[in-house]
């Protein structure tokens, strides 16, 4: 049920992208263009992570042990795909904040 190393590396990369987007937004101060660009990039990454969350977690009907057996492909999926919601939510929040700051002036 725990996250494996690949999931943790993806989360670390997403957190790094979020920090860089936040620092870019803070550095710009009153520059609307860079805030709007940061908002667009963050929202695009959020959409990508929400799709990964759907494809890896919401698509399957897991049993009480957290497993799903696909009889066609003969593959067992585990419910570790839930971690994709964390970078998706973080990038969505950062994207909305950057968009709000970029378009309110």
C-alpha positions as CSV (number, residue, x, y, z in Angstrom):
1,X,0.0,0.0,0.0
2,X,3.0,2.3,0.4
3,X,4.4,4.4,-2.3
4,X,7.4,3.1,-4.2
5,X,10.5,5.0,-5.2
6,X,9.1,6.1,-8.6
7,X,6.1,7.7,-7.0
8,X,8.2,9.5,-4.5
9,X,10.6,10.8,-7.2
10,X,7.6,12.1,-9.2
11,X,6.3,13.8,-6.1
12,X,9.7,15.3,-5.5
13,X,9.9,16.6,-9.1
14,X,6.4,18.1,-8.9
15,X,7.3,19.8,-5.6
16,X,10.4,21.2,-7.2
17,X,8.4,22.5,-10.2
18,X,5.9,24.1,-7.8
19,X,8.7,25.8,-5.8
20,X,10.3,27.1,-9.0
21,X,6.9,28.4,-10.2
22,X,6.3,30.1,-6.9
23,X,9.8,31.6,-6.8
24,X,9.3,32.9,-10.4
25,X,6.0,34.5,-9.3
26,X,7.5,36.1,-6.3
27,X,10.5,37.4,-8.2
28,X,8.4,39.1,-10.8
29,X,6.7,41.3,-8.2
30,X,4.4,43.4,-10.3
31,X,5.2,41.8,-13.7
32,X,1.9,40.5,-15.1
33,X,3.4,38.6,-18.0
34,X,5.5,36.2,-16.0
35,X,2.7,35.6,-13.4
36,X,0.4,34.7,-16.3
37,X,3.0,32.4,-17.8
38,X,3.6,30.8,-14.4
39,X,-0.2,30.4,-14.0
40,X,-0.5,28.7,-17.5
41,X,2.4,26.3,-16.8
42,X,1.1,25.4,-13.4
43,X,-2.4,24.8,-14.6
44,X,-1.1,22.7,-17.5
45,X,0.9,20.6,-15.2
46,X,-2.0,20.3,-12.9
47,X,-4.2,19.0,-15.7
48,X,-1.4,16.5,-16.6
49,X,-1.2,15.3,-12.9
50,X,-5.0,15.0,-12.7
51,X,-5.0,12.9,-15.8
52,X,-2.3,10.7,-14.3
53,X,-4.4,10.4,-11.1
54,X,-7.4,9.3,-13.2
55,X,-5.4,6.9,-15.3
56,X,-3.6,5.3,-12.4
57,X,-6.2,5.4,-9.6
58,X,-9.8,6.4,-10.4
59,X,-10.1,4.1,-13.5
60,X,-9.9,0.9,-11.5
61,X,-12.2,-0.7,-9.0
62,X,-9.9,-1.8,-6.2
63,X,-10.9,-4.5,-3.7
64,X,-10.4,-4.2,0.1
65,X,-6.8,-5.2,-0.2
66,X,-6.1,-2.3,-2.6
67,X,-5.6,-4.5,-5.7
68,X,-7.4,-4.8,-9.0
69,X,-6.9,-7.7,-11.4
70,X,-7.3,-7.0,-15.1
71,X,-8.3,-10.4,-16.7
72,X,-7.7,-9.1,-20.2
73,X,-4.1,-8.0,-19.8
74,X,-3.5,-10.3,-16.8
75,X,-2.0,-7.5,-14.7
76,X,-2.6,-6.7,-11.0
77,X,-2.8,-3.0,-10.3
78,X,-2.3,-1.6,-6.8
79,X,-3.8,1.5,-5.4
80,X,-0.6,3.5,-5.1
81,X,-1.7,5.8,-7.9
82,X,-3.6,8.0,-5.3
83,X,-0.4,10.0,-4.8
84,X,-0.9,11.8,-8.1
85,X,-3.6,13.9,-6.4
86,X,-0.9,15.6,-4.3
87,X,1.0,17.3,-7.1
88,X,-2.2,17.9,-9.0
89,X,-3.7,19.8,-6.1
90,X,-0.6,21.7,-5.3
91,X,-0.1,22.8,-8.9
92,X,-3.8,23.8,-9.2
93,X,-3.5,25.9,-6.1
94,X,-0.3,27.6,-7.3
95,X,-1.8,28.1,-10.8
96,X,-4.9,29.7,-9.5
97,X,-2.9,31.9,-7.1
98,X,-0.6,33.1,-9.9
99,X,-3.6,33.6,-12.2
100,X,-5.4,35.7,-9.6
101,X,-2.3,37.8,-9.0
102,X,-1.6,38.1,-12.7
103,X,-5.0,39.2,-13.8
104,X,-6.3,41.3,-10.9
105,X,-4.2,44.3,-11.6
